């Protein structure tokens, strides 16, 4: 063999050996947990579980609740707006079969947490959004036509998951439902239309109570008389807690949280601020009421007030934001940015004992958790597993866009 051929041969062999070793290194490296970002030593080891859900195996080695399987049957079956419902919070109510045209809207379905049974509780043509529940009643809003520059008419639908009784709250005036709350056999809701004043379209709110046994509809507050926005109202037992914010066109700045007793008809102020406090109950509560306590996000964190005026409690500090639910004297909340880390963890705070319990232990930087519903002592939360990352060897590890749902009973 000539010298030139020998050199070429050794070069070729050396290159093949280097490529082989590099390939072995990359293969081994892809399985090496130390190959990833030091803040996230666990790789996105995505697997498909027995339910057909894709999730991060390493992040899910420890579970702190009961797993709810994927409810989607195919790639076109989207889920949204879920909540616990039932006298013992034994069901998950959720919106299913949302179409591309309607976004996150669709008929209501029910999933039995104990048996795994699924069934539809509305007609397939229903287009529900913003699901809430209390006891055996579950509600949703169906958004309709525009009735102003910024508002759309909406219908409020209530379904009893045990009896199947269905109510559609009368709305012949075609106004927007800005918020609603259910307690026992009554629902309180804020109707909104536009009010033109001082060259502006302002929201004109009315607070109504509807009796699900008699069909009686009662007006308890009208914003045109004393305030230009009610924003949100919550009912618990015989009492409605609601907002009044400033005066129509007056240029004043104040906010009041008021209590209306449906049995006696007495309306009283619970707390007043000398500035505007805006709350909006869209998916979780910035303001919540369970009959004994009021909890609200006051900007930097959650504070709870006893209705009898005996106690004020700072529940949680939230550097970024706090989503929360209040039920049965417990506040379930999502805390973000704790300890200066980019993380989302779920906690439950017992107001009677002032005890805090951390429910989730997702990895900072890559995993996240969020409160979805709290009914009685049963908590529903969601978790996301992993972000799309490149490891230190240059391998791409996709995260999962699916939200995993869990539930557990909280016992302090």
GIFEN-V334686 format. One record per backbone hydrogen bond with DSSP energy under -1.0 kcal/mol. CO is the residue of the C=O (numbers start at 1). NH is the residue of the N-H. Records with the same first field share a line. If there is no record, write none. Layout:
BEGIN
CO->NH / NH
END
This chain:
BEGIN
2->6
3->7
4->8
5->9
6->10
7->11
8->12
9->13
10->14
11->15
12->16
13->17
14->18
15->19
16->20
17->21
18->22
19->23
20->24
21->25
22->26
23->27
24->28
25->29
26->30
28->31
29->32
32->35
33->36
35->392
37->40
43->45
44->46
45->57
47->55
49->52
53->49
55->47
56->60
58->61
66->407
74->77
76->78
80->95
83->93
85->91
86->89
90->113
91->85
92->111
93->83
94->109
95->80
106->128
107->96
108->121
109->94
110->119
111->92
112->116
117->112
119->110
123->126
129->141
132->139
134->137
135->86
136->161
137->134
138->159
139->132
140->157
141->129
142->155
145->153
151->147 / 148
153->144
155->142
156->169
157->140
158->167
159->138
160->164
165->160
167->158
171->174
175->154
176->192
179->190
181->188
183->186
185->212
186->183
187->210
188->181
189->208
190->178
191->206
192->176
193->204
195->202
197->200
200->197
202->195
204->193
205->223
206->191
207->220 / 221
208->189
209->218
210->187
211->215
216->211
218->209
221->207
222->225
223->227
229->245
230->232
232->243
234->241
236->239
238->262
239->236
240->260
241->234
242->258
244->256
245->228
247->250
254->246
255->273
256->244
257->270 / 271
258->242
259->268
260->240
261->265
266->261
268->259
271->257
273->255
280->282
286->297
288->295
292->307
293->290
294->305
295->288
296->303
300->318
301->298
302->315 / 316
303->296
304->313
305->294
306->309
311->306
313->304
316->302
323->334
324->285
325->332
327->330
329->351
330->327
331->349
332->325
333->347
335->345
337->340
338->341
341->343
342->365
343->337
345->335
346->359 / 360
347->333
348->357
349->331
350->354 / 355
355->350
357->348
363->367
368->384
370->382
373->380
375->378
377->410
378->375
379->408
380->372 / 373
381->406
382->370
383->404
384->368
385->400
389->397
391->394
395->391
397->389
404->383
405->68
406->381
407->66
408->379
END
